[in-house]
Amino acid sequence: MTTDTPAPAAASDGLLFPPTLREVMLRPRWIAMLLFALLVAGVFAWLGQWQLSTAIDTDPVPAGATEEIRPIADVVAPGEYLEEPLVGQKVEVDGAWVPDDFIVVSSRFNDDVQGYWVTGQLRTADPEAALAVAIGWTASRADADAAARTLNDAATGERVTLTGRIISDEGPRVPDAGEDPLEQSRMSPAALLSRWHLPEGGIDVFRPYLTSTDPTGALADAGLEPISSPAPELGSPINWLNIFYAVEWAVFAGFAFYLWYRLARDAWEREVEEFEGVDPDEE
């Protein structure tokens, strides 16, 4: 009989027996497959350990840290994204208002009341950059437009110091068909940039924006209400999604061993079936 499988084991009395599962698993082919399964499982285990290490924040932001006023240069630089733990951080910034750059942004809520923000471009001094600032809120579009005109007329280029919360850019929005293309409904420095007056040669721009908490002087005379900007809620130090991914990698590592065992067992079962189908007269 011609076959590609190893010959069945023979006993001392001449009887033939099928190979055992252990004998099949100890063959060089299946030992090599086991080593490969070990390599794959090791990679999966490393990925699971990495996911687990990032799932728990070992250095969470202390309670109240966002309420400590810090210089904006210590929190974010022009052109950089605002890191998650710093969203809502109170900052202080020096600069001068740019005339004719006070723009109304719609769909703004103050304590669940929909209205409008009046925003402006603050030209910061150190570093020199353009910063979008939400100055105040009003429920009326007419009042918002009037406040923007008042602020544009009052902007003299004098240096001012503001404090407020630094917030991540909301991103621009493409207006729907029939909408005014100049209507601003998102607090996006990238969108406001196209309407600002900028120096020749360009200037650095802060990606996040500032919600001012202390509009004074001419800003207060514009008749705007302070923007409601409560302290951000502290997130959980545990990222459950990363823990779920870590468990998944552990399951994949176990599946690599199971697949090796299943393939080896299938090969053994085929040999046993072939052995049991052998006619003794043909030996």
C-alpha positions as CSV (number, residue, x, y, z in Angstrom):
1,M,0.0,0.0,0.0
2,T,1.3,3.4,-1.0
3,T,0.6,6.4,1.4
4,D,2.0,9.8,2.2
5,T,1.4,9.4,5.9
6,P,3.9,7.7,8.3
7,A,3.5,4.0,8.6
8,P,1.3,2.7,11.5
9,A,3.1,1.5,14.6
10,A,3.8,-2.2,14.8
11,A,3.6,-4.2,18.0
12,S,6.0,-7.1,18.9
13,D,3.4,-9.7,17.8
14,G,3.2,-8.2,14.3
15,L,-0.1,-6.4,14.8
16,L,-0.4,-2.9,13.4
17,F,-1.8,0.0,15.5
18,P,-2.8,3.6,14.4
19,P,-0.6,6.4,15.7
20,T,-1.6,8.2,18.8
21,L,-2.4,11.9,18.9
22,R,0.7,12.5,21.0
23,E,2.9,10.8,18.3
24,V,1.4,13.0,15.6
25,M,2.0,16.1,17.6
26,L,5.6,15.2,18.2
27,R,6.4,15.0,14.5
28,P,8.7,17.7,13.2
29,R,6.0,19.3,11.1
30,W,3.7,19.8,14.0
31,I,6.5,20.9,16.4
32,A,7.4,23.6,13.8
33,M,3.7,24.6,13.7
34,L,3.6,24.8,17.5
35,L,6.7,27.1,17.5
36,F,4.9,29.4,14.9
37,A,1.8,29.4,17.1
38,L,3.9,30.4,20.1
39,L,5.4,33.3,18.1
40,V,1.9,34.5,17.0
41,A,0.6,34.1,20.6
42,G,3.5,36.1,21.9
43,V,2.8,39.0,19.5
44,F,-0.9,38.9,20.6
45,A,0.1,38.8,24.2
46,W,2.4,41.8,23.8
47,L,-0.4,43.8,22.1
48,G,-2.7,42.9,24.9
49,Q,-0.2,44.0,27.5
50,W,0.2,47.3,25.6
51,Q,-3.5,47.9,25.5
52,L,-3.8,47.2,29.2
53,S,-1.0,49.6,30.0
54,T,-2.8,52.4,28.2
55,A,-6.2,51.5,29.7
56,I,-5.4,52.9,33.2
57,D,-4.3,56.5,33.6
58,T,-1.6,56.3,36.3
59,D,-1.2,60.1,36.3
60,P,-4.7,61.5,36.2
61,V,-5.4,65.2,36.2
62,P,-5.9,66.3,39.9
63,A,-9.3,67.6,40.8
64,G,-9.5,71.4,40.3
65,A,-6.4,71.5,38.1
66,T,-8.3,73.1,35.3
67,E,-9.3,76.0,37.6
68,E,-5.8,77.1,38.1
69,I,-5.1,80.0,35.7
70,R,-2.0,79.3,33.7
71,P,-0.3,81.3,30.9
72,I,-1.5,80.1,27.5
73,A,2.1,79.4,26.4
74,D,2.3,76.7,29.1
75,V,-0.9,75.0,27.8
76,V,-0.8,75.0,24.0
77,A,1.3,76.6,21.3
78,P,0.0,78.1,18.0
79,G,-0.7,75.4,15.4
80,E,-0.8,72.6,18.0
81,Y,-3.8,70.4,19.0
82,L,-5.0,70.8,22.5
83,E,-4.3,67.7,24.6
84,E,-7.3,66.0,26.1
85,P,-6.4,66.6,29.8
86,L,-6.1,70.3,29.1
87,V,-9.5,70.9,27.5
88,G,-11.3,73.5,29.6
89,Q,-8.1,74.7,31.3
90,K,-8.3,78.3,32.5
91,V,-5.6,80.4,30.9
92,E,-4.4,84.0,30.8
93,V,-3.4,85.7,27.6
94,D,-2.2,89.1,26.5
95,G,-2.9,90.7,23.2
96,A,-4.8,93.3,21.2
97,W,-8.1,93.1,19.4
98,V,-8.1,93.3,15.7
99,P,-10.7,95.8,14.4
100,D,-13.4,94.6,12.1
101,D,-12.8,91.0,13.1
102,F,-15.7,90.7,15.6
103,I,-18.0,88.0,14.1
104,V,-21.3,86.5,15.3
105,V,-21.5,82.7,15.7
106,S,-25.0,81.2,15.9
107,S,-26.4,78.0,17.6
108,R,-24.7,78.8,20.9
109,F,-26.3,77.7,24.1
110,N,-26.1,79.4,27.5
111,D,-27.6,77.2,30.3
112,D,-29.8,75.4,27.7
113,V,-31.0,78.7,26.1
114,Q,-30.1,79.0,22.4
115,G,-28.5,82.2,21.2
116,Y,-25.4,83.8,19.7
117,W,-21.8,84.4,20.6
118,V,-19.8,87.4,19.5
119,T,-16.3,86.4,18.8
120,G,-13.1,88.3,18.0
121,Q,-9.5,87.9,16.9
122,L,-7.0,88.5,19.6
123,R,-3.5,89.1,18.3
124,T,-1.4,87.7,21.1
125,A,2.0,89.2,21.9
126,D,4.1,86.3,23.1
127,P,4.1,84.3,21.0
128,E,2.6,86.4,18.2
129,A,-0.4,84.6,16.9
130,A,-4.1,84.9,16.1
131,L,-6.5,83.5,18.8
132,A,-10.2,83.2,18.4
133,V,-12.0,84.4,21.5
134,A,-15.7,84.0,22.3
135,I,-16.5,87.2,24.1
136,G,-20.1,87.0,25.2
137,W,-23.6,85.7,24.6
138,T,-27.0,87.1,23.7
139,A,-30.3,85.5,22.9
140,S,-31.1,87.9,20.1
141,R,-29.4,88.0,16.6
142,A,-30.1,91.7,16.4
143,D,-28.4,92.3,19.7
144,A,-25.4,90.1,18.7
145,D,-25.0,92.1,15.4
146,A,-25.2,95.4,17.3
147,A,-22.6,94.2,19.8
148,A,-20.3,93.2,17.0
149,R,-20.5,96.6,15.5
150,T,-19.9,98.3,18.9
151,L,-16.8,96.1,19.5
152,N,-15.5,96.8,16.0
153,D,-15.8,100.5,16.6
154,A,-14.2,100.3,20.0
155,A,-11.2,98.2,19.0
156,T,-8.2,100.6,19.2
157,G,-5.4,98.1,19.3
158,E,-4.7,98.6,23.0
159,R,-3.1,95.7,24.8
160,V,-5.6,93.8,27.0
161,T,-5.3,90.8,29.3
162,L,-7.9,88.1,29.2
163,T,-8.7,85.0,31.2
164,G,-10.9,82.1,30.1
165,R,-11.1,78.5,29.2
166,I,-9.2,77.1,26.3
167,I,-11.5,74.8,24.2
168,S,-10.8,72.4,21.3
169,D,-11.7,73.6,17.8
170,E,-15.2,72.4,16.8
171,G,-14.2,72.1,13.1
172,P,-15.8,73.8,10.2
173,R,-19.2,72.9,8.8
174,V,-20.3,73.0,5.2
175,P,-23.6,75.0,5.0
176,D,-26.7,73.2,3.7
177,A,-28.3,74.1,0.4
178,G,-30.0,77.5,0.7
179,E,-28.1,78.6,3.8
180,D,-26.1,81.7,4.0
181,P,-22.5,80.7,3.2
182,L,-21.2,83.4,5.6
183,E,-23.3,82.1,8.5
184,Q,-21.0,80.8,11.3
185,S,-22.6,78.1,13.3
186,R,-19.4,76.4,14.5
187,M,-16.8,77.8,16.8
188,S,-13.9,77.0,14.4
189,P,-10.8,79.1,14.1
190,A,-10.2,77.4,10.7
191,A,-13.5,78.8,9.4
192,L,-13.1,82.2,11.1
193,L,-9.6,82.5,9.6
194,S,-11.1,83.1,6.1
195,R,-12.9,86.2,7.4
196,W,-10.1,87.7,9.6
197,H,-7.8,90.5,8.6
198,L,-4.3,89.0,8.7
199,P,-0.9,90.5,8.1
200,E,0.9,90.0,4.8
201,G,3.0,87.0,4.9
202,G,0.6,85.2,7.2
203,I,0.7,84.5,11.0
204,D,0.5,81.6,13.3
205,V,-3.0,80.6,14.5
206,F,-4.1,78.8,17.6
207,R,-6.1,75.7,16.8
208,P,-8.3,75.9,20.0
209,Y,-10.3,78.9,21.0
210,L,-10.9,80.8,24.2
211,T,-14.2,81.5,26.0
212,S,-13.5,84.7,27.9
213,T,-14.7,84.9,31.5
214,D,-14.1,88.6,32.1
215,P,-15.2,90.9,29.4
216,T,-14.6,94.4,30.8
217,G,-14.6,98.0,29.6
218,A,-15.8,98.4,26.0
219,L,-16.6,94.7,25.9
220,A,-19.1,95.0,28.8
221,D,-20.6,98.1,27.2
222,A,-21.6,95.9,24.2
223,G,-24.4,94.5,26.3
224,L,-23.4,90.8,26.2
225,E,-24.0,88.3,28.9
226,P,-21.1,86.2,30.2
227,I,-20.7,82.8,28.5
228,S,-21.6,79.9,30.7
229,S,-18.5,77.7,30.7
230,P,-18.4,75.4,33.7
231,A,-15.4,73.3,34.7
232,P,-15.0,70.2,32.6
233,E,-16.0,66.9,34.3
234,L,-13.2,64.6,35.2
235,G,-13.2,61.5,33.2
236,S,-12.7,58.0,34.5
237,P,-9.0,57.0,34.9
238,I,-10.0,53.6,33.3
239,N,-10.5,53.3,29.6
240,W,-12.8,50.3,29.3
241,L,-12.5,50.2,25.6
242,N,-8.8,49.5,25.9
243,I,-9.5,46.8,28.5
244,F,-11.9,45.2,26.0
245,Y,-9.2,45.3,23.3
246,A,-6.7,43.7,25.7
247,V,-9.1,40.8,26.4
248,E,-9.6,40.4,22.7
249,W,-5.8,40.0,22.2
250,A,-5.7,37.4,24.9
251,V,-8.5,35.5,23.2
252,F,-6.6,35.7,19.9
253,A,-3.4,34.3,21.6
254,G,-5.4,31.4,23.0
255,F,-7.0,30.8,19.6
256,A,-3.5,30.4,18.0
257,F,-2.9,27.4,20.3
258,Y,-6.3,26.0,19.7
259,L,-5.9,26.3,15.9
260,W,-2.6,24.3,16.2
261,Y,-4.3,21.6,18.3
262,R,-7.3,21.4,16.0
263,L,-5.1,21.0,12.8
264,A,-2.9,18.4,14.5
265,R,-6.0,16.5,15.7
266,D,-7.6,16.6,12.2
267,A,-4.4,15.1,10.7
268,W,-4.4,12.4,13.4
269,E,-8.1,11.6,12.8
270,R,-7.5,11.3,9.0
271,E,-4.7,8.8,9.7
272,V,-6.8,6.8,12.0
273,E,-9.7,6.7,9.4
274,E,-7.2,5.7,6.7
275,F,-5.8,3.0,9.0
276,E,-9.2,1.6,9.9
277,G,-10.1,1.4,6.2
278,V,-7.1,-0.7,5.3
279,D,-7.9,-4.3,4.1
280,P,-5.5,-6.7,6.0
281,D,-5.3,-9.0,2.8
282,E,-3.8,-6.1,0.9
283,E,-0.8,-5.8,3.3
